[in-house]
């Protein structure tokens, strides 16, 4: 498919499930190939390689609708076909290349640069430190985002003060636990700890 530069492989279904869980109206099949490709890259960088809740939320709520709007109707070299599992007409759309798809021009003129060798770590690198935050899966992330949206005014300023995606996930987990178990002292303690770390001064 012209415009495709990434294959998410086993993460493709995770992306589709994430879009459905967040209520994103644009099916990947109905997006222009370049936009679907861009969305896969953003998912890879913000949800697979790392977990950056705030940036991924902005991609879906702001960047994606803007790109779809700016793309306008499909060009003459493409046609829209209806598709459903099992073949028959349906409400989804599929972009397929037309007669001129083979002449699509790519801006990628140069091959990727070789990666730099890994950096040598200092003596203290293997010393014990703060444990890493467990990465949230698609189902938990959808759950955390539902809590985030319900408490956006309270938690958004603290999200901006998080230095890493792990801090963001820890903050949302603490919020979820104290919202659902307000009488639990352990949940209260975790929430007070993250509030102390991330509340604007």
Secondary structure in CASP SS format (residue, H / E / C, confidence):
PFRMAT SS
TARGET T0000
AUTHOR 0000-0000-0000
METHOD secondary structure of the structure
MODEL  1
X C 1.00
X C 1.00
X C 1.00
X C 1.00
X C 1.00
X C 1.00
X C 1.00
X C 1.00
X H 1.00
X H 1.00
X H 1.00
X H 1.00
X H 1.00
X H 1.00
X H 1.00
X H 1.00
X H 1.00
X H 1.00
X H 1.00
X H 1.00
X H 1.00
X C 1.00
X C 1.00
X C 1.00
X C 1.00
X C 1.00
X C 1.00
X H 1.00
X H 1.00
X H 1.00
X C 1.00
X C 1.00
X H 1.00
X H 1.00
X H 1.00
X H 1.00
X H 1.00
X H 1.00
X H 1.00
X H 1.00
X H 1.00
X H 1.00
X H 1.00
X H 1.00
X H 1.00
X H 1.00
X H 1.00
X H 1.00
X C 1.00
X C 1.00
X C 1.00
X C 1.00
X H 1.00
X H 1.00
X H 1.00
X H 1.00
X H 1.00
X H 1.00
X H 1.00
X H 1.00
X H 1.00
X H 1.00
X H 1.00
X H 1.00
X H 1.00
X H 1.00
X H 1.00
X H 1.00
X H 1.00
X H 1.00
X H 1.00
X C 1.00
X C 1.00
X C 1.00
X C 1.00
X C 1.00
X C 1.00
X E 1.00
X E 1.00
X E 1.00
X E 1.00
X E 1.00
X C 1.00
X C 1.00
X C 1.00
X C 1.00
X C 1.00
X C 1.00
X C 1.00
X C 1.00
X C 1.00
X C 1.00
X E 1.00
X E 1.00
X E 1.00
X E 1.00
X E 1.00
X C 1.00
X C 1.00
X C 1.00
X H 1.00
X H 1.00
X H 1.00
X C 1.00
X C 1.00
X C 1.00
X C 1.00
X C 1.00
X C 1.00
X C 1.00
X C 1.00
X C 1.00
X C 1.00
X C 1.00
X C 1.00
X C 1.00
X C 1.00
X C 1.00
X C 1.00
X C 1.00
X C 1.00
X C 1.00
X H 1.00
X H 1.00
X H 1.00
X H 1.00
X C 1.00
X C 1.00
X C 1.00
X C 1.00
X C 1.00
X C 1.00
X C 1.00
X C 1.00
X C 1.00
X C 1.00
X C 1.00
X H 1.00
X H 1.00
X H 1.00
X H 1.00
X H 1.00
X H 1.00
X H 1.00
X H 1.00
X H 1.00
X H 1.00
X H 1.00
X H 1.00
X H 1.00
X C 1.00
X H 1.00
X H 1.00
X H 1.00
X H 1.00
X H 1.00
X H 1.00
X H 1.00
X H 1.00
X H 1.00
X H 1.00
X C 1.00
X C 1.00
X C 1.00
X H 1.00
X H 1.00
X H 1.00
X H 1.00
X H 1.00
X H 1.00
X H 1.00
X H 1.00
X H 1.00
X H 1.00
X H 1.00
X H 1.00
X H 1.00
X H 1.00
X H 1.00
X H 1.00
X C 1.00
X C 1.00
X C 1.00
X C 1.00
X H 1.00
X H 1.00
X H 1.00
X H 1.00
X H 1.00
X H 1.00
X H 1.00
X H 1.00
X H 1.00
X H 1.00
X H 1.00
X H 1.00
X H 1.00
X H 1.00
X C 1.00
X C 1.00
X C 1.00
END
